[in-house]
Amino acid sequence: MAIILCIETATEICSVAIAKNGETIALIEDTTGNSHASKLHILVATALNEAYLEFSDLDAIAVSKGPGSYTGLRVGVSAAKGYCYALKIPLIAINTLQSLANGFWQLNNSFIGLVCPMIDARRMEVYCAIYNNTLEEVLPTQAKIIDKESFTENYNQKSIIFIGNGAAKCQTTINLANAEFNTTIRCNASYLSKLAQQAYSKNQLEDVAYFEPYYLKDFIGTVAKKLL
């Protein structure tokens, strides 16, 4: 049995969960957006308090590794590594898209088809992958620009549902016969709980010193239009 702190900061949602043997026993979220740096450690302390636990009770830290927001991932991974160093416990990294797919099937275990989690990457680009109901990757994680031809070559006659914060903007563009959209399922630290326990049991751990977020794309800075 393991007690694992799960951290999700890959999108606009800052979310923390405490998992015990793969089951979420506490969940704290902040959905105001762009508050990760100021709120994350407060959420962690609150979640531990709700679960009647101390930092010393933790067996591992799990973090949503990306793809996702560059800044959000940096905040989450930096915090996770700091906790691991201080507590001398292992680090577990979970693909953000896989955790989203896992969350969908936690809520919709009777769905027969494929799930495509999407994370907004600005304009008409998303980070996406496609999973079956055993969380096997049918389409590898990728950055994809969405147009009316997207997915039509291989998935036009298959039952597929698009989820995540990138799905809403694609709803009027994707043209598949059997496509569904669920824009209410967003990143959530509780979706890491089961996957983190599985990784912990299999000793699938990261090197804390060298682990980096899975950005998928290089960070591109912008120049301010007005000089201060």
N, C-alpha and C positions, 0 to 999 in steps of 0.2 A: 504494500500500500504506500502511496506517495501523496504528499501534499505539495501542490505546484501553484505558484503564482503565475497567472497568465496576463500578458500585456498586449493590447491591441491599439496601435497608433498609426496604422497605415493610411487611414483616410481622415476625414474631418471629425470622426468620432474618437474620443479618448475613452478607452474602456479597460477595466481591470476586473479579473475574476480570480477566485480561489477555487482550485479543483482538488477534491479528495478522492483518490482512486478513480479518476476519470469523470467524476460527477461534480458539477458546479455547486458550491455551497455558499458562495457570496459573489455578487456582481454589482459593480459601481460604474456609472457612465457619466460622461459630460458630452453633450451634443451641441454645445454653443459654437464649436469650430475654432481652430487656431488657438486652442488653449492648452495644448499638450505640455509645453514646457512648464507652465505655471501650475497646472492642475494634476499632472500624473502622480507625483509623489504623495499628494494629498489623497488622491483616490486609492492608492495602494494602502496607505495607513487606515483609511476608512474601511476598506474591504477586509483587512486583517482584523480590525476591531469587530466588524459584523460577524466574522467567523470565529471570534473568541480565540484568536491565534496571535502568536508573536513571530517576529522575523526568524527567530531560532527554530520555529516549528517547520519551516519550509525545507523541502527536499530538493527542489529545483526551481528554476525560473524558465518560463516559456514565453517566447516573443513572436509576434507576427512579423516575419522577416521581409515581406514584400512579395510582389511589387506594390507600389503605392506612392504616396507623397514623399518626396525627398526629405523634407524637414521632419515630417511625422515619423518616418522610419528612423532617422538619426536620433530623435528624442527617445523613442521606445527602445531601440537597441542599446544606446548609451546607458540608459537607466538599468536595463536588464543586465548588462555586463558589470555595471557598478555593484548591483546587488550580489551577483555571483562572486565577484572578487571579495567583497566584504564578508559574505556569509560562507565562502568556500564551498559553494554548491554548484552543480552543473547547469549549463545553458542548453535549452532546447529551442530550435528554430522551426517554425511552421510556415509553409507557403500560404500567403494571405488568401489567394484564390481557392486553394484547397479547403481552408477553414470556412470560407463562405459557402462552398458546396456542401461541406459537412453540416453547416447550420441549416441549410435548406432541407436536407434529408432528416435532420432531427425534428423538423416541424412538418414534413410532408413525406413520411416514410412509405406511403402507398403510391407515390408518383412513379409511373413507369415511363422512362425516357431518359434523356440526357439533360444535364444542367450546365449552363455557361455563365459562371460568375464574371462580372465586369466591373472594373474599377476605372473611374473617370481619369483620363490622362490629358484632358483639355481638348478643345475644338471637337472634332469627330473621331478622336483617337481614344482607345481604351486599352487597358491591360486585361487580357482574357485568357481562358483555357476552357476546355470542355471535359466533364467528368461523367462517368457512369455511376450507377447506384452503389458500387463498391469503392468509390472514390479513386478508381483507376483513371489516369489521364488519357483521354481519347484524342484530344488536341492539346499539344504542349503549350505551356505558358508563353505568351507573346504580346508584343505591342501591335495593335491592329487599327488601321484607319477604316472606319465603317462606311460603306456605301450600299447601294441597293443590290449589289452582287455578292455581298459578304455572306459566306457560309452556304451559298446556293449550290456550289459544286458537289459537296458531300453530304449536306444535311437537309436538303429541301423536302425530302419525304419522311424525315424522322421527327419524332416528338421531342421537342427541345424547349427548355425554359431559360430565359435570360434573367439574371438577378444582379443585385448590387447597385452602387451609386452611379455606375456607368450605363445601366440598362435603360433608364428613362429617356435619355437623349437619343437612343438608338431605336426606340419603339416605332417611330414613324418612318424609319429608313430601312430597317431589315425587312426583307420581303421573302419570308419562308411560309410554306403552306401550313405547317403545324407548329408555328412558333407561339409561345406564351411569354408573358412578361410579369415579373413580380418585383416591383421597385421598392417594396417595404422591407425586404431582407437586406440589411446592411451589415458591415463588419461589427463583430461583437466578440469580446474576449471569451465568453462562454463557449463559443464555437471551437476554441482551441483546446478545451479541457480534455476531451476524449483522445484527440490526436496527440496531445502532450503526454498523456499517460502511456499510450502505445509506444511512443518514441522512447520514453524513459524506461519502459520494460525491456525494450530491445537494445538499450544502451546506445541509442542514436543521438549522440550528444555533440555539441560544437566545441571547438577550441576557443575559449573565451578571449584569449589574447589576439587572435587573428580574425575572428568572425566579423564580417561586414554585412550590412543589409543587402537584400537582393533588389537593386534599383531597376534592373532590366534596361533602362536607358541612362545615358550620361546626363548629369545635371547641366542645364543650360541657363546661365544667369541672364538677366535683362538689364539694360541701361535705362536709368530714369530719364523721362522726357524733359524734366525741369531740374536744373542744378540748384541745390540749396545754397 
